[in-house]
């Protein structure tokens, strides 16, 4: 069998499988009650509040000032 045909059939199978997965997830979402959705969102919000992703504000300011200093030094070197 021609390798391009095999590749095309594999791609078609992948698209079909992705469609099945998306449809299944959508069906599960539509079956949730509004209270369940609200509870899940509140749980995710609480987890996001307790898990810092970027650090504190002072750490971010320190990184920003270091970056500005590097740019100025780089520009001065030209």
N, C-alpha and C positions, 0 to 999 in steps of 0.2 A: 504494500500500500504506500502511496506517495506520502512523504513526511509532512507536506503542507496540509494534506487532508487530515492526518492524525492531529496536527497542531490545531487546525480549525475545529475539529470535533472536540478536542480537549477544552478549547476556549468556550465553545457552545455549552458544554457540560458544566463548566465553571459558572457561567452566567445563569444557567438554570438553577444550579445549587444555591447561588447567592439570592436569587429570587425567592426560592423556597424558604430560606432562612429569614429573609426580611418579612415575608408574609406571616410566618409563624410568630415572630416577635411582635408584629403589629397586632395580630389577633390576641396575644397575651396582654398587650397594653390596653386594648379596648375592653377587655373583660374585667379590668380592675375597677373597683368602686372609687368614687371621689375621695372617700375617707382614707382608703389604702394609699392612693397617690399622694395625698397630703402628708400622711405619716412617713412615707418614704422620702419625700422632699425635705421634711423637717429633720429626719435622721441624717440625710446627706449634708444639710446645712450645719448641723451640730458637729459632724465629723470634720467639716471644712473649717469650722471655727477653732477646733482643738488641734488641728494639724497644720502648722505653718508651712507654707511652701516656699516663701522667699526670704524668710528671716524677719528681723525687726526693722522698724523704720530707720533707726540709727545705723544699722548695718547697711541698709540700702543706700543711705546718704553717704556713708564712708566709701562705698564702692563707686558711687557716682562721682565723688570728688577725685578719687584716684584716676578714673577714666578721663576726666577733664584735664587733669595734670599731664597725663600721657599724651593727649592730643596736642596740648600746648607745646610740650617738649618736642614732639614729632614735627610740628609746624615750624618751630624755631630752628630745627636742624636743617631745614631746606635752605 
